[in-house]
């Protein structure tokens, strides 16, 4: 599973990919991989479907306008399914989750769904780190996100991704399991059929610096050492944060 964030958003960020690079990666996946939608992948992991060679799942976190403007046309061109995990508190807002004016609209969310290629998931309402929240506040973060997606799109959300891909508290874990069919973290490793907890899905973050060489390795489930170092850094980086 691959994590994307922004495509062509013009941000000075390691996860805001140039449009040309994203299209090159899409072309690579079309030729060298079997890109599955998340529900099919879960069937494979549960042993109810055969594992196709070089299986990959595409996911996008947060939800920004550039996903509709730049990423979606490429997904449609190459017929690649993807899951978009929305932090619903920023949709139709004055500012995006990045603090700029590139907020995704609900009209844009509906446009993504209308392609038949995009599965919607929850990324909480306010992108809060669930392991830092008091137990009583976790439910409202999850439920508000699910309610808004249903209200604006008619989609019943079945999938979740933890903000910053950080491990949840035991209470948050229990509440996520009670509401969603799957939950995604980080991990930068392959998810193995018969040995993967669907509420602990590992994903590999795609960065600008990956280019094509390291992207190809991540698409094949490699680069685990990089993720171990990244998670150690993030534990320090977000030690006092709530979002």
WOTAVEN-V281815 format. One record per residue. N is the residue number from 0. NEAR is the number of other C-alpha atoms within 12 Angstrom. Layout:
N,NEAR / N,NEAR
This chain:
0,42 / 1,44 / 2,40 / 3,38 / 4,40 / 5,43 / 6,40 / 7,31 / 8,30 / 9,21 / 10,22 / 11,16 / 12,18 / 13,21 / 14,30 / 15,33 / 16,35 / 17,31 / 18,26 / 19,19 / 20,28 / 21,35 / 22,27 / 23,23 / 24,38 / 25,37 / 26,24 / 27,26 / 28,32 / 29,25 / 30,17 / 31,19 / 32,24 / 33,27 / 34,36 / 35,34 / 36,28 / 37,38 / 38,30 / 39,25 / 40,35 / 41,36 / 42,23 / 43,27 / 44,29 / 45,22 / 46,17 / 47,14 / 48,16 / 49,16 / 50,23 / 51,19 / 52,14 / 53,25 / 54,33 / 55,42 / 56,42 / 57,41 / 58,47 / 59,44 / 60,42 / 61,45 / 62,48 / 63,47 / 64,38 / 65,36 / 66,42 / 67,34 / 68,26 / 69,28 / 70,43 / 71,40 / 72,25 / 73,31 / 74,35 / 75,27 / 76,17 / 77,23 / 78,24 / 79,35 / 80,37 / 81,40 / 82,48 / 83,46 / 84,44 / 85,48 / 86,46 / 87,41 / 88,33 / 89,31 / 90,35 / 91,25 / 92,23 / 93,18 / 94,19 / 95,29 / 96,32 / 97,30 / 98,13 / 99,19 / 100,21 / 101,30 / 102,33 / 103,36 / 104,32 / 105,29 / 106,18 / 107,30 / 108,41 / 109,27 / 110,25 / 111,36 / 112,27 / 113,19 / 114,22 / 115,19 / 116,31 / 117,37 / 118,37 / 119,45 / 120,45 / 121,46 / 122,49 / 123,45 / 124,37 / 125,32 / 126,39 / 127,34 / 128,33 / 129,38 / 130,32 / 131,25 / 132,25 / 133,19 / 134,20 / 135,14 / 136,22 / 137,32 / 138,26 / 139,23 / 140,34 / 141,45 / 142,29 / 143,25 / 144,39 / 145,35 / 146,24 / 147,32 / 148,37 / 149,22 / 150,18 / 151,24 / 152,24 / 153,17 / 154,24 / 155,23 / 156,36 / 157,34 / 158,40 / 159,48 / 160,49 / 161,45 / 162,39 / 163,36 / 164,38 / 165,39 / 166,29 / 167,30 / 168,19 / 169,17 / 170,21 / 171,34 / 172,29 / 173,20 / 174,28 / 175,38 / 176,25 / 177,19 / 178,26 / 179,30 / 180,27 / 181,35 / 182,42 / 183,49 / 184,37 / 185,39 / 186,34 / 187,34 / 188,29 / 189,30 / 190,36 / 191,23 / 192,22 / 193,17 / 194,17 / 195,24 / 196,20 / 197,32 / 198,32 / 199,34 / 200,38 / 201,37 / 202,39 / 203,44 / 204,43 / 205,41 / 206,30 / 207,28 / 208,17 / 209,25 / 210,23 / 211,24 / 212,20 / 213,23 / 214,32 / 215,27 / 216,28 / 217,37 / 218,39 / 219,30 / 220,31 / 221,26 / 222,28 / 223,24 / 224,16 / 225,24 / 226,26 / 227,18 / 228,16 / 229,23 / 230,25 / 231,16 / 232,15 / 233,20 / 234,19 / 235,13 / 236,15 / 237,21 / 238,17 / 239,12 / 240,19 / 241,18 / 242,25
